[in-house]
């Protein structure tokens, strides 16, 4: 019986990638971890993470007694959904930036061809209202033109129907992602009241103010050019390996098995501990701490610091003691989200790879060309077929 766990501290980057000028030149000074530490100084207390590799990667400290390295983002930009598709083994195709102002006419026609009633709720605004229940608009939290959002009032339309609309939108746009989501405790009137123009020509719903998050919230992510069947979770499902998707991985990764899209970090870590201790068979755990990313979007350094402190203490006091002899834990991020850089979007940063376990040796696995190496390593660990992309580093980290 062996377990392998992936812990993604969402947005915990360690410095701007060398190619940032090709994407967002203003991000070339980004360093999520280092800048949080500079602002919070003694209040940031993450001795475990520092000891197992952050100190070496960022400050040049002596190598840890475990395996460590860092990785590039092979997908274009810095995106949570695409980042996770890459992590589990498939590098997304290059997408095109689109805004609703450029596509709303063809999108309206496509939806009407499928029997939906589509209107413009605001004059001279490219936002669409579908069946008086769903707003189709630009995403305001990601980089401009990366994502189209469908924000729904579930009292007006059930989620399964919202996803159908989302699939039609996905078929008619080549952005990185289309996201369909909503909740039962908002209203279409309130959602519409939260529509605004963030940048010139970028019209969307201010999601945090739209009251869709929280109880009853559901979300479905649809990527561009992603080979889902050759990702670790789907390969595992075909080979009867149980995979837990906890936290945001339940939203952004496709698969089977136990899932729980918990957002609150305290509740998530409690769930991971309970599930891990209860599981007595071979199993994989894919965990994403989403609130660190939310703190980055909110440009809230204090919140981000508190979340890191909580995660570090949980690892030290609860999770690592629960690991068995053959278990392995991989800690990483999916991109950056520097809350000090002057904007609320993701930042294109290298991500750490910190790997621990009783069978893990002291070694530097260096700079990985793609985060897909992680998915390939998970398949290797469980003796499963290869992922679409990525090179396993299992032989590099294990004691012979």
C-alpha positions, 0 to 999 in steps of 0.5 A: 500500500503506497500513496502519492500526494500532490499539494498545489499551493495555488499561485505560489511562484518564486520569480518571474520566468525569463520569457515574461517580456513576451507575455506581460512585461510588467510581471518581470519583477514578480516574485510572489514568495519573496515579496510576501516575505519582504512585506511580512518579515517575521510574521511569515513563519514557514520553517518547513517549506523553507527547510525542504527547498525554498531556502535553497531555491530562493536564497541559495541555502545549503541543499535540503535532505530531500529532493527539490527543483523548480519548473517552467510553465510550458503553457502560454501565460499563467493560468490555473486551469491550464496549469493543472492540465499541464501538471497532470500530463498534457501541455495545452495548445496555444490559444488566442486572446479574445474579448466579447466585443470581438465575438459576441455577434457570432456567439449570439448566433450560435446560441440562438441556433441551438434554441436559446433566447439571447439578448443584450441587457445593456446598450452598446455593451457586448455582454450576452444574457441567455434565457434571462439566467446566464450572463456570457461575458469577459473574465475580469480576474485573468489576463485580458482576453484569456477566458470567457465566463458564464455566470448563472443564477441557479434559481433560473437555470440548473447547472447541467443546463448551464454546462450545455451552454458552456460547451456551445461557447467553448466550440465557438471560441479559441481562448484558453478557457471557458468557465461556467459557474453560478450559485443559488443564492444570488439573482440574475438582477444582482449579477447584471448589476455587477457588470463593469468595464475593467479595461477598455473594451473588456466587459464582464461580471465582477465575480466576487461581488456577484454573490455566486461563491459560497454555499451551492456554488458549482463550476465547470472549466473547459480548456482549449486543446487539452488531451484529457484522456492522457492525463494522470487522473483519467489514466488512473481511472481506467486502471482502477486506481483511486484518485482523490481530487480535493480543493480546486483540483475537483473543479479544474481536473477531470477524473473519477473517485472522491472529490470535494471542491473545498475553498476554505483552507482550514476545512480543506486541510482537515478533509485531506488529513481525514481522507489520507488516514482513512485510506488503506489502499494504493491511492493518489491525492491531488490537492489545491489550496485555492485561497492563496490564489484568492489572496493574490487576486485580492492583493491581500498580503496579510491573508496570503501570509496567514494561509502559508503559515497555516499550511506549513504548520499543518504539513509539519504537525499533521500530514508528514507524520501521517505518511507511511514508509513508501509514501511520497509528497510533491509540493508545488505551485501552478503559476504566480500571483504576486499581491505586491506587484500592483495588479490582481492578475496571475504572474508568469513565474517559475514554480518550486518542486519540493519532494519528501518521503522516507524513500526520497533521497537528497537530490536536485532535480534541476529546472524542469521544462514542463510541469507535466513531469509531475503527472508523468512521475505519478504514472511512473510511481503507480506503474501506469501508462505514460501521460501525453507529455512529461518526463518522470523524475521518479528514478532521480528522487528515489533511494535505490 
